[in-house]
Amino acid sequence: MTIKTLTHQTIALAGLAQAVYLVQRLARTGTAPGDDLETCVASIFKINSDSVADVYGGLDRLKTGLQTLKQQLGGGGEGIDGELARYAATVVLLEGRLNERPRMQQAVRDGVERVSTKAAHFGMVHDNVFAGLAEIYQQNISELRPRVMVQGEPAYLNNADVANRIRALLLAAVRSAVLWRQCGGRRWKVLVYRRRMLDEVWRLVRSL
């Protein structure tokens, strides 16, 4: 699963892109597509998998992430979204901080294992699951710096259910950042190999 290829790195980045896109949408509108939400949440619990794509339930579950990544790499007509770029960059930094803290990593793993029983009972997109994942994020990742400063409508950001979904998605984004690093992803590679990665995104999109 962790073979270090550009394809695997691109898929993991698409997972990260999908998560932060949904964070932005929830913060702005209070809602997000259920299928995309489920894909991101399920990836948190998929520790052992046959392939990188399987972490997300298959490549077809990452259409939103691939389209978002394409835009962020300069392959869309809308231009790069600076807010999404900031969210993603901060998540990658946080994953690096987390990687330096074995005890915190274990605390996150233990928390995810506990919440997995709720997911098995209630389903991936149940309020209890979002609340459990949000608590893991708050008690661990939120202690690291820099924090992800989410912008949006105060009415949604101050809503407990929306806030839980946002934190759960940020945890999913960190999970994708872990996977990206395990596949050989590095920040400098996004800059140096941007054109090659964009070509890979187009190839993956066409394969769907």
C-alpha positions in Angstrom: 0.0 0.0 0.0 2.8 2.4 0.8 4.8 1.9 -2.5 6.3 5.3 -3.2 4.9 6.2 -6.6 3.6 9.5 -8.0 0.2 7.8 -8.5 -0.1 6.8 -4.8 1.1 10.3 -3.7 -1.5 11.9 -6.0 -4.4 9.7 -4.6 -3.4 10.5 -1.0 -3.3 14.2 -1.9 -6.7 13.9 -3.5 -8.0 12.5 -0.2 -6.6 15.4 1.7 -8.0 17.9 -0.9 -11.5 16.3 -0.6 -11.4 16.6 3.2 -10.4 20.3 3.3 -12.9 21.1 0.5 -15.6 19.7 2.6 -14.3 21.7 5.6 -14.7 24.8 3.6 -18.1 23.9 2.3 -19.4 23.1 5.8 -18.0 26.3 7.2 -19.6 28.4 4.5 -23.0 26.6 4.0 -23.4 24.2 6.9 -23.9 21.2 4.6 -21.7 18.8 2.6 -22.5 15.8 0.3 -23.1 12.7 2.4 -21.1 10.3 0.1 -18.0 12.5 0.2 -18.3 12.9 3.9 -18.5 9.1 4.4 -15.5 8.6 2.2 -13.3 10.9 4.3 -14.6 9.5 7.6 -14.2 5.9 6.6 -10.6 6.5 5.6 -9.7 7.3 9.2 -10.7 3.8 10.2 -9.0 2.1 7.2 -5.6 1.4 8.7 -4.7 -1.8 6.9 -5.6 -1.8 3.2 -4.7 -3.5 -0.1 -4.0 -0.3 -1.9 -4.0 3.5 -1.4 -7.2 3.8 -3.4 -8.8 1.2 -1.1 -8.3 3.4 1.9 -11.0 5.6 0.4 -13.2 2.8 -0.8 -12.0 3.1 -4.4 -10.8 5.8 -6.7 -14.4 6.7 -7.8 -15.1 7.9 -4.2 -12.5 10.6 -4.7 -14.0 12.5 -7.6 -14.4 15.6 -5.6 -10.9 15.4 -4.2 -9.4 14.8 -7.7 -11.3 17.8 -9.1 -10.2 20.0 -6.2 -6.6 18.9 -6.5 -6.7 19.5 -10.2 -7.9 23.1 -9.6 -5.2 23.6 -6.9 -2.5 22.5 -9.2 -3.5 25.0 -11.8 -5.5 22.7 -14.0 -8.9 24.3 -13.6 -10.4 27.5 -15.0 -11.3 28.9 -11.6 -7.7 29.4 -10.4 -6.1 28.3 -7.2 -8.2 28.7 -4.0 -5.9 30.4 -1.5 -8.0 29.3 1.5 -7.9 25.6 0.5 -4.2 25.9 -0.1 -3.7 27.3 3.4 -5.8 24.6 5.0 -3.9 21.8 3.2 -0.5 23.3 3.9 -1.3 23.7 7.6 -2.6 20.1 7.8 0.7 18.8 6.3 2.6 20.8 8.9 0.5 19.4 11.7 1.0 15.9 10.4 4.8 16.5 10.6 4.5 17.7 14.2 2.3 14.6 15.0 4.9 12.3 13.5 7.4 13.6 16.0 5.2 12.7 19.0 4.8 8.9 19.4 2.6 9.2 22.5 0.2 11.5 20.7 0.1 9.1 17.7 -0.8 6.3 20.1 -3.5 8.4 21.7 -5.0 9.1 18.3 -4.9 5.4 17.3 -6.5 4.4 20.6 -9.2 7.0 20.2 -10.0 5.9 16.6 -10.2 2.3 17.8 -12.8 3.3 20.4 -14.9 5.4 17.9 -14.7 2.5 15.4 -17.2 0.6 17.5 -19.6 3.5 17.3 -19.1 3.6 13.5 -19.8 -0.1 13.2 -23.0 0.3 15.3 -24.4 3.6 14.0 -22.8 4.1 10.6 -20.0 6.3 9.4 -21.9 9.6 9.2 -23.8 9.5 12.5 -23.6 12.4 14.9 -22.0 10.2 17.6 -19.2 9.2 15.3 -18.5 12.8 14.3 -18.5 13.8 18.0 -16.1 11.0 18.8 -13.7 11.9 16.0 -14.0 15.6 16.9 -13.0 14.9 20.4 -9.9 13.0 19.2 -8.9 16.0 17.1 -9.5 18.5 19.9 -7.6 16.6 22.6 -4.6 15.9 20.3 -4.2 17.7 17.0 -5.6 21.0 18.4 -2.7 21.0 20.9 -0.2 21.3 18.0 0.8 24.5 16.2 0.0 26.0 13.8 -3.8 25.6 14.2 -6.0 25.3 11.2 -8.0 28.6 11.3 -11.2 27.8 9.5 -13.1 30.7 8.0 -16.8 30.7 7.4 -20.2 31.8 8.6 -20.4 32.2 12.4 -23.8 30.6 12.5 -22.4 27.4 11.1 -19.0 27.5 12.9 -20.8 28.0 16.3 -23.2 25.1 15.6 -21.9 22.0 17.6 -22.9 19.5 14.9 -21.2 21.4 12.1 -18.1 22.0 14.3 -17.9 18.3 15.0 -18.0 17.5 11.3 -15.3 20.0 10.5 -13.0 18.6 13.2 -13.7 15.1 12.0 -12.8 16.1 8.5 -9.6 17.8 9.6 -8.7 14.5 11.3 -9.4 12.8 8.0 -7.2 15.3 6.3 -4.3 14.5 8.7 -4.9 10.8 8.0 -4.4 11.5 4.3 -1.3 13.6 5.0 0.1 10.6 6.9 -0.6 8.3 3.9 0.9 10.9 1.5 4.1 10.9 3.5 4.2 7.1 3.7 4.0 7.1 -0.1 7.0 9.3 -0.4 5.2 12.7 -0.5 7.1 15.8 0.5 6.2 19.5 0.3 9.0 20.3 -2.1 7.8 17.6 -4.5 4.5 19.4 -5.0 6.4 22.4 -6.3 9.1 20.6 -8.3 6.8 17.9 -9.8 3.6 20.0 -10.0 3.2 19.5 -13.8 3.8 15.8 -13.5 1.3 15.5 -10.7 -1.3 17.5 -12.6 -0.9 15.1 -15.6 -1.4 12.2 -13.2 -4.6 13.8 -11.8 -5.9 14.2 -15.4 -5.0 10.5 -16.0 -6.8 9.4 -12.9 -9.9 11.5 -13.7 -10.1 10.0 -17.2 -9.9 6.5 -15.8 -13.1 7.0 -13.7 
